[in-house]
Amino acid sequence: MFDLIPSIYLINGKCVRLKRGDFATEKVISNNPLEIAQAFEDHGIRWLHLVDLDGARRGEPKNYHILEAITGYTNLKVDFTGGVSTDGDVLKTFEFGAAGITAATVAALHPDRFAQWILSYGREKINLAADTDPQHNKIKVKGWTKKTEIDLYDHIEYFYERGLKYLKCSDITRDGVMEGPNFEMYKEILRRFPNIRLAANGGVRNIDDFKKLVDIGVTAVVFGRAFYENIITLQDLDKFMAEYGQ
């Protein structure tokens, strides 16, 4: 099964869009993230990627109230990310209804802690975000504002060997600019880690990109800007799901 996973990025409780993760490019899309989430649900979407950008910058989640509203008023499975760094954060996120969490910064800075989360909470609920600029293949954290010296493939391998099942990977140079996903990077990840469940993120332009990701073995795609600019429509999603299922 291939999952279409729309993303909602939050700043101050509002749905926003960024380019290449640059906060200076912030554009408010909607003051009502719940309304957007409900529209996705009405068209058969099962998962939502909810990104707390305030939390990512500050190191602890800030938009729990939006998570609670979406999980309370839809049946969407919400994958929450942004500032989740302690066991308390994980538990609180689940308490407010998240089906899973995706973590990037804590995995890079405290790998033993993140590996323990996989064991403690289960590999179905704990997802790794590995985000990079492929020019150097180094992991970026804190909402992509900080570069590390951690190699992308070494980073994935460390957690893959410790039971990681779900990976979301972003080529940050393609995020929000609709230049197409980095298909070659995703092929290489799947070649090295054949049992990983990989979600592609960044650069999606159209339904044909979805189809190509299916063909190379990616199991999910996270998308945003192309939808919010009406390049990919709800009707397009209906058509794709009718053909590929979800």
C-alpha positions as CSV (number, residue, x, y, z in Angstrom):
1,M,0.0,0.0,0.0
2,F,1.2,3.5,-0.9
3,D,0.2,6.3,1.4
4,L,-0.5,9.9,0.4
5,I,0.4,12.0,3.4
6,P,-0.4,15.7,3.2
7,S,1.6,18.0,5.5
8,I,0.4,20.9,7.6
9,Y,3.1,23.2,8.9
10,L,2.2,25.2,11.9
11,I,3.5,28.6,13.2
12,N,1.5,30.3,15.9
13,G,-1.4,27.9,15.3
14,K,-1.7,28.8,11.6
15,C,-1.0,26.7,8.5
16,V,2.0,28.1,6.7
17,R,4.3,27.4,3.8
18,L,8.0,27.7,3.6
19,K,10.6,27.3,0.8
20,R,13.6,25.1,1.5
21,G,12.8,25.4,5.2
22,D,13.6,29.1,5.3
23,F,11.5,30.8,8.0
24,A,12.0,34.1,6.2
25,T,9.8,32.8,3.3
26,E,6.8,32.1,5.6
27,K,3.4,32.5,4.0
28,V,0.2,31.9,5.9
29,I,-2.1,29.6,4.0
30,S,-4.9,29.3,6.4
31,N,-5.9,30.3,9.9
32,N,-7.9,27.1,10.3
33,P,-5.7,23.9,10.1
34,L,-8.6,21.8,11.2
35,E,-10.7,22.8,8.2
36,I,-7.9,21.7,5.9
37,A,-7.5,18.4,7.7
38,Q,-11.2,17.7,7.4
39,A,-11.1,18.3,3.7
40,F,-8.3,15.7,3.3
41,E,-10.3,13.2,5.4
42,D,-13.4,13.8,3.2
43,H,-11.3,12.7,0.2
44,G,-10.1,9.4,1.7
45,I,-6.8,10.5,3.1
46,R,-5.8,8.4,6.2
47,W,-2.6,10.0,7.4
48,L,-1.6,13.6,8.1
49,H,1.9,14.9,8.8
50,L,1.6,17.7,11.4
51,V,4.7,19.9,11.7
52,D,5.1,22.1,14.7
53,L,7.6,24.6,13.4
54,D,7.4,26.6,16.7
55,G,8.4,23.5,18.5
56,A,11.2,22.6,16.1
57,R,12.8,26.0,16.7
58,R,12.3,26.1,20.5
59,G,13.1,22.5,21.3
60,E,9.7,21.5,22.7
61,P,6.2,21.2,21.1
62,K,4.0,24.3,21.2
63,N,1.0,23.5,19.1
64,Y,-0.6,20.6,21.1
65,H,-4.0,22.4,20.8
66,I,-4.0,22.0,17.0
67,L,-3.0,18.3,17.4
68,E,-5.9,17.8,19.9
69,A,-8.4,19.5,17.6
70,I,-7.5,17.5,14.5
71,T,-7.5,14.2,16.3
72,G,-10.6,15.1,18.2
73,Y,-12.7,16.2,15.1
74,T,-11.3,13.8,12.4
75,N,-10.4,10.2,12.2
76,L,-7.0,11.0,10.6
77,K,-4.0,9.3,11.9
78,V,-1.6,12.1,12.8
79,D,2.1,11.8,12.6
80,F,3.4,14.7,14.8
81,T,6.8,16.3,14.6
82,G,8.5,19.4,15.9
83,G,10.5,19.7,19.1
84,V,9.7,16.2,20.5
85,S,12.8,15.7,22.6
86,T,11.9,14.0,25.9
87,D,9.9,11.0,27.0
88,G,7.5,13.5,28.5
89,D,7.0,15.1,25.0
90,V,6.4,11.7,23.5
91,L,3.8,10.7,26.1
92,K,2.1,14.1,25.8
93,T,1.9,13.9,22.1
94,F,0.2,10.5,22.3
95,E,-2.1,11.8,25.0
96,F,-3.3,14.5,22.6
97,G,-4.1,11.9,20.0
98,A,-1.1,11.4,17.7
99,A,-0.8,8.0,16.1
100,G,3.0,8.4,15.8
101,I,5.8,10.9,16.2
102,T,8.6,11.7,13.8
103,A,11.9,13.0,15.3
104,A,15.0,14.5,13.8
105,T,16.9,16.6,16.2
106,V,16.8,14.2,19.2
107,A,17.9,11.3,17.0
108,A,20.9,13.2,15.8
109,L,21.9,14.7,19.1
110,H,20.8,11.9,21.4
111,P,20.8,8.7,19.3
112,D,20.7,6.4,22.3
113,R,17.5,8.1,23.6
114,F,15.8,7.8,20.2
115,A,16.9,4.1,19.8
116,Q,15.3,3.5,23.3
117,W,12.1,5.1,22.1
118,I,11.9,2.6,19.3
119,L,12.0,-0.2,21.9
120,S,9.8,1.5,24.5
121,Y,7.0,2.8,22.3
122,G,7.3,0.4,19.4
123,R,8.6,0.7,15.8
124,E,5.1,1.4,14.5
125,K,4.9,4.7,16.4
126,I,8.4,6.1,16.3
127,N,9.6,7.4,13.0
128,L,13.0,8.9,12.0
129,A,13.3,12.1,9.9
130,A,16.6,12.2,8.1
131,D,16.9,15.5,6.3
132,T,19.8,16.6,4.2
133,D,21.3,18.8,1.5
134,P,22.7,16.1,-0.9
135,Q,25.6,18.3,-1.8
136,H,27.3,17.1,1.4
137,N,24.8,14.5,2.7
138,K,25.0,15.8,6.3
139,I,22.0,15.7,8.6
140,K,20.3,19.0,9.3
141,V,18.2,19.5,12.5
142,K,16.2,22.1,14.5
143,G,13.8,22.7,11.7
144,W,16.7,22.5,9.2
145,T,18.3,25.6,10.8
146,K,21.4,23.7,12.0
147,K,23.9,21.5,10.1
148,T,25.6,18.5,11.8
149,E,28.6,16.5,10.7
150,I,26.5,13.3,10.7
151,D,26.4,11.4,7.4
152,L,23.0,10.6,6.1
153,Y,23.6,6.9,5.4
154,D,25.5,6.3,8.6
155,H,22.6,7.9,10.5
156,I,20.0,5.7,8.9
157,E,22.1,2.6,9.4
158,Y,22.5,3.2,13.1
159,F,18.8,3.1,13.7
160,Y,18.1,0.5,11.0
161,E,20.2,-1.9,13.0
162,R,18.2,-1.1,16.1
163,G,14.8,-1.9,14.6
164,L,13.8,1.3,12.8
165,K,10.9,0.6,10.4
166,Y,9.7,4.0,9.2
167,L,11.9,6.7,7.7
168,K,11.0,10.1,6.3
169,C,13.7,11.6,4.2
170,S,13.9,15.1,2.8
171,D,16.2,16.7,0.3
172,I,15.8,20.2,1.8
173,T,17.0,21.9,-1.4
174,R,13.8,20.7,-3.1
175,D,11.4,21.4,-0.3
176,G,8.6,23.9,-1.3
177,V,10.1,24.6,-4.7
178,M,8.4,21.9,-6.8
179,E,11.5,20.8,-8.7
180,G,10.7,17.1,-8.4
181,P,11.7,14.6,-5.7
182,N,15.3,13.4,-5.4
183,F,14.6,10.0,-6.9
184,E,18.2,9.0,-7.0
185,M,18.6,9.6,-3.3
186,Y,15.6,7.5,-2.5
187,K,16.8,4.7,-4.8
188,E,20.1,4.6,-2.9
189,I,18.4,4.5,0.5
190,L,16.2,1.6,-0.6
191,R,19.2,-0.2,-2.1
192,R,21.1,0.1,1.2
193,F,18.1,-0.5,3.5
194,P,15.7,-2.8,1.6
195,N,13.3,-3.4,4.5
196,I,12.8,0.3,5.4
197,R,9.4,1.8,4.9
198,L,10.4,5.1,3.2
199,A,8.4,8.3,2.9
200,A,9.6,10.8,0.4
201,N,9.4,14.4,1.3
202,G,10.1,17.5,-0.8
203,G,9.8,18.6,-4.4
204,V,6.6,16.9,-5.5
205,R,5.1,18.6,-8.6
206,N,2.3,16.4,-9.7
207,I,0.6,12.9,-9.7
208,D,3.3,11.6,-12.1
209,D,5.8,12.1,-9.3
210,F,3.7,10.0,-7.0
211,K,3.6,7.2,-9.6
212,K,7.4,7.3,-10.1
213,L,7.9,7.0,-6.3
214,V,5.6,4.0,-6.3
215,D,7.7,2.4,-9.1
216,I,11.0,2.8,-7.2
217,G,9.6,1.2,-4.1
218,V,8.9,4.2,-1.8
219,T,5.9,3.4,0.4
220,A,4.6,7.0,1.1
221,V,4.9,10.5,0.0
222,V,4.6,13.7,2.1
223,F,3.4,16.6,0.0
224,G,2.4,20.2,0.6
225,R,3.0,23.2,-1.6
226,A,1.8,21.6,-4.9
227,F,-1.5,21.1,-3.2
228,Y,-1.8,24.4,-1.5
229,E,-1.1,26.1,-4.8
230,N,-3.8,24.0,-6.5
231,I,-1.4,22.2,-8.8
232,I,-2.4,19.0,-7.2
233,T,-6.1,19.0,-6.5
234,L,-8.4,17.0,-4.2
235,Q,-9.8,15.4,-7.4
236,D,-6.2,14.4,-8.5
237,L,-5.8,12.7,-5.1
238,D,-9.2,10.9,-5.7
239,K,-8.0,9.7,-9.1
240,F,-4.6,8.5,-7.8
241,M,-6.2,6.6,-4.9
242,A,-8.7,5.0,-7.1
243,E,-5.9,3.6,-9.3
244,Y,-3.4,2.7,-6.6
245,G,-5.4,2.4,-3.4
246,Q,-4.6,3.6,0.0
